[in-house]
Amino acid sequence: MPAWLDRLEAELLKFHTHITFSENALEDFKSFDSHTKKVVLALIVSQAKRGANFRPDGNGIRLSGELSEFAKIKRTSTSLRIVYRPVVKILSQCKSLLSDLVTEIKFMK
């Protein structure tokens, strides 16, 4: 794993976020000049700080149509558009469902 990706992962973990680049995305990223790479990384970290999940649970702007499972980060000043797919860990969803179930059981007694 490249050193820059290790540093990015470490920064994103502060916000309970993990990143995986597809092969195509990684190739695109490698083709950018150093300034654009810094901007892209800063945008990714900024989105993680604000919440990468879809609105209202986060700050992700849902795309439409066939890409509705994806969100975008768009910076008009640099003509950049980053498309990503927010993925919520199943474990956190299970904990929430279990908590709701326990609450319902308590009310049924």
Stockholm file with secondary structure:
# STOCKHOLM 1.0

chainA/1-109         MPAWLDRLEAELLKFHTHITFSENALEDFKSFDSHTKKVVLALIVSQAKRGANFRPDGNGIRLSGELSEFAKIKRTSTSLRIVYRPVVKILSQCKSLLSDLVTEIKFMK
#=GR chainA/1-109 SS CCHHHHHHHHHHHTTTCCCCCCHHHHHHHHHSCHHHHHHHHHHHHHHHHHCSSBTTTSSBEECCGGGTTCEEEEEGGGTEEEEECCCCCHHHHHHHHHHHHHHHHHHHC
#=GC SS_cons         CCHHHHHHHHHHHTTTCCCCCCHHHHHHHHHSCHHHHHHHHHHHHHHHHHCSSBTTTSSBEECCGGGTTCEEEEEGGGTEEEEECCCCCHHHHHHHHHHHHHHHHHHHC
//
